């Protein structure tokens, strides 16, 4: 068996393990979810899955990349397809000329990059498959700046453990969207802040002008409309404390490895 096939088998095993935990949560009815102990068990299972997957997968293992002929004719835009705020509308009217991505928090040197400045940095292009938790997949060609390039310039402090991505969109109740990832994953070669899809600047439904591409995890981890990246030691004091909008409000897992 070739290494790629072994890696795929390991991923399928881990996905099955994670899926089984999810089925238990669904089949166990509301009584289980309302107990004090069952959510804790699921949390521990998720952490175990993360540790196992990290143990069997090399740190810089690449998600499969495809050729130009494999690009999907249609790449669905799901989740929020327009932040719908006055502030965002002003950025659109100005062609994002005043858009910035600020990297702040536990860093030696906080830096703010304009969209133009990000495009001047070394870039990476990758053709990868987006797997949505809703069950669909699509292959797209993404171009952007490797996130590790930004972190090397701001120099994270020793206690920084997570990167939190603050976004421009809000839900119907005005709650901001955000996501997070382990700091170590920010340095993965395929973790980029994308500004192009299929050789065209991102459009609004797909997260213009900047979105995260975190190819080793499911689609809901790919934050759109990124405005600020905050390095922190813990996620417990941010919003609902579970590391992301979908994790806080929808019960999605924080570690969504594929």
N, C-alpha and C positions, 0 to 999 in steps of 0.2 A: 504493500500500500504506500502510495507516495505521500510526502508530508502534507500537501494541500488536502488530500482526502482524509488524513487523520485529523487535521484541524477542523474540517467540516463535521466529522463525526463527533468531536468533542463539543462543538458549538450546538449540534442537534441534541446531544445529551443534556447540556446545560439548559437549553431552551425548554426541553421536556421537564426538567426538574422545576424550573421557574413556573412553567405552565401548570404543573400539578399543584403547586402552592396556590396559584390563582384560582384553580377550580375548587380547591378546598374552601377558599374564602367565599366563592360564589355559592357553593352547594351547602355551606354551613348555616345559611339563613342569618337573619339579622341578630338572632340571639347570640351567636358567636362573636360577631363584629362589635357587639355592645359590651362584651365582657372586658375586664381589665387585663386579662392575660393573653387572649388570642392575638390581638394586634402585635403584642410583643413577640410572640412566636414567629409571626410572619416577618417581622423586622429582622429577627435573628436569622431566619432562613435566607432572606435577601442578602444579608451581609456574608453569609456562608457561601452563597452562590457567587458573589463578587470575588471572594478570596480564592475559591476554586478556579474560576475562570481566569483570574490573573495568574494563578500558579501554573496553569497548563498552556497559557498563551504568552509567547514572548512579548516584551514590553513594546517593541516597535513592529510587531506583526501587522502587515498591511491588509486592510479589507480588499476584496477582489476588485481589480480595476478592469474596465471593458474597453472595447474599441469604438470608433466613431459609428460604425454600422449598427452597434447595439443600442444607441441612444433612443429612448422612447419618443414616439411621435407626440405624445401628450404627457406632460409631467403635471399631475394634479396639484392644485394649491388648496391645502386644507387648513383647518384652524382659522385664525384670524386672517382675512385677506385684505384688510385695510385698517390701520389703527383708528381712523375716524376721528382724530382729535384736531383741534385748530392748529396746534403746534406742528403736528406732522404735515397738515395741509400746506402750511407755510413753507416747510422744507421742500415739499414737492414742487411748489410754485417757483422756488429758487433753484430747482434742479439739484437739491442737496448740497449746494455750495457752502452752506454753513453747518452741515452735519459734522459732528465730531464723535469719535470713540475715545472715551477717557478710561485709562487704566489706573486705578486708584486702590486705596486700602493698604494692605501690608506689603508695601514696596519701598525701595530706597528712593526712587525718583518717579513720582506720578507724572504721566505724560498724556497729552491730549493730541490725537491725530485727526486731521481733517480727512475727508474722503479722498481728496487729491493726494495728500501725503501718504495715505495707505497704499494707493495705487503706484506710488514711486518706490515702494519697498519690494524686495525680492518676492516673486509670486510662485504659486504652484497651481497646476491644472490637473484635475483628476476626473475620470469618468467612473462613477460609482453607482451602486444601487441604493435607493432610499426605500427602507422597509417601514411601512406605517403600522401602528398598533391596530388600525382598523382592518388590516388584512390585505392591503394592496401594496404593490411595489412599482417603482419606476426608475429608469436609469437616466442620469443626467450628467452633463459636463460642467464642472464647477471650477472657477478660477478665483483665487483670492490670496491673501497674505497668510503664511503660516503663523499661527498664534504664538508659537515659541519664539518667533522673531521679535514680537512685541515684548514678551516677558524678559527676554535677555536684555532689552534696553531699560526696562523699569527696575530690574533686579529684585525679585521677591525676597522678603525677609524670611529668616529660617523657620519661623512658626507658621507661615502661610501654608494652608493645606488644600484650600478650595478656591476655584474661580467662579464668581457669581455673575451671570450675564443679565443686566437690567435692560428691558426692552421698551419701545415707545408705545406699544399697544396696551390697551386695558380691556377688561371684560365689561359686560353690561352693567355691572355694579361699580365700575370704576376701579377695580382691583388690577394693579399692574401685572403684566406677565414677566416672569423671570425664569432662569434655569441655572444649573450649576454643574460643575464637574470637578473631579479630583485634579489638583494642580499638576500631578505627573502626566495626566492625559493631555494637558495643554501642549506638551512638547512633542506629541506624536506627529510624525510627518504629515499625516492626512487631516489633522485638526487645523482648519483654516477659517478665517473670516472671509467669506465669499462675497464678491461684488458682481460676478457674472454667472449666468446660467446659459449654457449652450452658445457661448461666444457673444452673448448680448447682455448689457447691463441688467441687473435684476429688476423685474417689474414689481409693482406694489404687492400683488397677491403672493409673490414668492419671497417677500421680505426686504424689499429695497430700503435703503441702499446697501445694507450690510446684514448678513445672517451668518450664524455659526454652522459649520459642517463638521460633525463629530461622527465619522463614518463607522465607528465601531459600535454605535448604539442606535436604538430605534428612533424613528422620525420625530417624536415629540421632544427629544432632547436637542433638536436642531433649532435653537432660538432664532427668531426673526426680528428685524428692526432693532438690532443691537446698538445701544447708545453708551453703555458703560460696563466695564468689567471690573469687579471689585474682588480683590484677594482677601480672604478671611481665614481665620483659624478654625472656626466652627460655623455650622449652618443654623444652629439652634435659635439665634436671635433674629433671623431674617424671615419676614412674613410668617407663614405657618410653621417654619422650622424644619420642613422636610426636604428642602433643597430645590423646589420648583413649583410653579403654579399648578401643574397637573398633579404633582405629588401631594401638594397641600390640599387641593380641593376635590380631586378626582380619585385619589387613592392609587395613582400609578406608582410603580417602583422607581426609586431614585437611580438604581443601577440597572440599565436596560440594555445590557450587552447582547450582541447578536453574533 
